[in-house]
Amino acid sequence: MLALDAGTRPAAMEGESFDVFAPSLPTLRAFGVLETEEVLDCGKVWLLVTPIFLHLGLVHLLFNGFSLLQLGPLAEEAFGPGRFLTLYVATGVAGNLLSLPWGWGGAGASGAIFGLMGAVLVYVRRRRSSIGPALVYRMLTRWLLYAVLLTLFVPRVNHFAHAGGFLSGCALGYLADRHGRSRIWRVAGRAVLPAVIACFVATAIEAPRISRRRDVGFFDGAVRAGLRAAEEARRGRADAVEARVDLRDALRTLDRPTNAGPEVEGFRRRLAESLRSFEAAPAGGPDRDRAWQDLLGTCQAYLRWRDANECAYGPRG
């Protein structure tokens, strides 16, 4: 992801350089970062899964990677590979679900890590009469306390994901320990990896449209500028130098092709033609009124299309 960001950001974002500590938002979106509106309004449920395997920068990745390196072997030894992966994904999804009502998005494995911590705590608590599990239980209790205290002093930490992951980890860890040999755990262990792959395939299918969001956003601005310039000219500024400059600036913008897809290109050509007809028509005459109505109708058609495709190209700017 970092390599892709380094290669694409300079071309996509003029004036913004690559930062290994903070991948760009378009790159994160292309890989499936959690966004509340995308899940709740557009039904992209796979975005509950993909963020578990993404991180917001190198430091974030290293911190969570070190935590998983310490905790993962304990969880795998306790539950086995199949249940371990099931617990990891399920608790990460639970943390993301709890984040949605509060408007929290983002990415990271910390919800799943807290989930594994809860699951292993429940597992060793039942066996703490033996010296080994008792030591692990005390160690994990300290880890949990340190993790909670640390996150309290770090800005913009998603505590809802941590809480959701930990509580679901405790519950699922109890079930995995008591009923780990049941058929449902065997089925889940075999299905979880294909399900994760399917979620990333869905994200890959969405990626080309997400990559065009920036171009669509620029075109939204061009449409607003053109309509505003035409409306000011129609209200009596037709002979003003500033009004003519605004109209010509808007025309120059609309004359430049976009990379936003064939639908937007069709609207761009229609809007440019309507605006050019408006500029050429005599002020106060019927031709200008007709040109204005044509321009207004084209803008309204574009806005209807944008609203209908908001889930693909993002909300209007």
Phi, psi and omega in degrees: 000318179296321179295317178297319180297319180297324182279332187256336186297314181302324180283327185272334186230091182297131178087357179247126180265161180289137179230113183297338181274352182205089176301152183290157180298317176302322178294315178298319178296320181296332180265351174106042176293152181284123173232125188304313184296325181295326180277309186286320185267330186249353176072024180275077187291339179296341178287356170279341184259311187301324181297339180297334184255008179247160176219158187269011178162174184293318180297316177302315181296314182295319181297311180290326178297319178295318179298318180291327177297325179281321188268327185304311179300325177296315181292319180293322177295323182286319190247345185089160186300316183296310179291327177301309181295322178298314179296319181300310183289316184295318180288327174296318177295319179299319177297319178293323177298318180293335180285333188300311182298339183262003176077019181270131173240203176115207183201165177137157183266003188295325176299317178291324178294317175298325177296316177297323179298316178296319181295316181290323176301316179296320181297311184283336179296324178292342185242017188287358174290338175273153187292322181296302177302326179296319178294317179296320180299314179295321179297315180293324177298319177294317178303315180299316179297315179298318182296317180295315180296320180296314183292339178294336183254005178256128183290149174057044174268135181276088181292335178294320177295320179295314181295315179297319178295315183294313182295317178293327177296320177298315182292312182289327176297321176298314180293320180293328179283315184282324187234033185295338181270000180290159185297327184297326178288325177293318179295316180297320180298326178279332186270339190293318181294312174303325179295318178297317179299318179298323179295320178287330174295317177299320177296320179295324177294324180283338190304317180300321178290323178296322181293340179269359183300321181296317179295320178296322177297319176297320180293323174305315179297321179295321178296315179297317181295318179296316180294320180294317180296318179293321181293321178295320178295321180293332182276004174124003179262024186299329182264358182284142180298318183298321180295317179295320178297317180298317179298317181290325175297317178296321178295318179299321178294316181287340178282345180275126178299151178250170173252029188265008177105164186296326180297313180294323178298321177297316177295322180300314180295318179295318180293320179296318179295318180295318181291324178293320177296321179296317181294323184282339184286142178297140181296136176082357182267170181294330179296323179290322178297318179295318179296322178296316179297321178294317179297316181296318179296320179294318177298318180294322177296320178296317181295324176295318178296319180297317180296322180289336182247025183298326181291332180276320188245005179087165181293155178295142178283000000 
